[in-house]
């Protein structure tokens, strides 16, 4: 497994940073998270043939709470608001 953001050129990294920021903002909104809650978004490329290729992993880290992980079987650029809603379904809004 390797991260999809690393090793690209500056333009690729800037585009990835914009996509990650967009996803973080949407996750914060959908889960009604306070600013104290950290959100990490990474695109991962999996070399295992059983993997879907690229996936987006979202970590929600609220102070004093267990880290929650969500996965989308798409790249960050393909992570639509509907796909994010589906991935986050079942997560309690502002459960921290």
N, C-alpha and C positions, 0 to 999 in steps of 0.2 A: 504494500500500500504506500502511496506517496501523495503528498499534497499537490493539488493542481495549480496553486498560486505561485509556487516557487520556481525559479529558473526561467521565467519569461522575461520579456523586455519591459522597459519602463511603462510603455503604453498598456501592455497586458496587465501589469500590476495596478495601474491607475484604474483601469476598467473593473478589475476584480474588487478593488477597494470601494468603488462606487456601488457595485452590486451588493457587496457585504453590508454597506451602510443602508442601502434600500431595504434589505431583508431585515436587518436589526430594527429599523424604524417600524416596519410592518409587524414584526413579532412583538415589539414593545406595545404597539397599539392594540393588537389582537388579544394579548394577554393582560392588558391594563397594568403593565409593570412600572414600578417607580424607577427613578433615575439611579437609585442605589443598586439596582439589579443589573449585573453585567451580562452581556450577550456576546457570544463568540460565534462567528460564522466562518466555516471553512469548506472549500470544495476539495474533495478527495478523489484521486484516481486509484482504482484498485486493480492490481495486476492479476488477481485470482480470477480464473475463468467463470467461477460461480457468481462473481460480482456483476452489477449492472454496468460497470464502466465508471462513470462519474456520479458522485452523489454529493449532496450538500448536507453538512452536519451542523446543527444549531445547538449550542449549549446555553442554557439559562442558569445563571449562578446568582441566587439571591442570598444576601447575608444571613447566616444562621440556618440555611436550608440546604438540603441535598441538591446537588447539581442535576438538572433535568436535561436529557438529550433527545433531540428530534432529528429525523433523517428524511430527506427527499431524494428520490431516485432520479434526480436531474442535476444539471449544472446550476450554478447560481443564476446565470442569465436566464435560464428556463424556469426559474422558481416564480411562478405567477402568484398573485394574491390568493386565488382559489386553491392552488396547491399548498400554500402555506397554511391556509385555514384547515385544510384536510389533515395535514401533518400535525397540526397543533390540536386537533379535535380531541376532546377528552382531558386536555390540560386545563386545570382550574384557573380562571383569570385571577391574577394577583394573589396567588396562593401562598405568598410569603408574608 
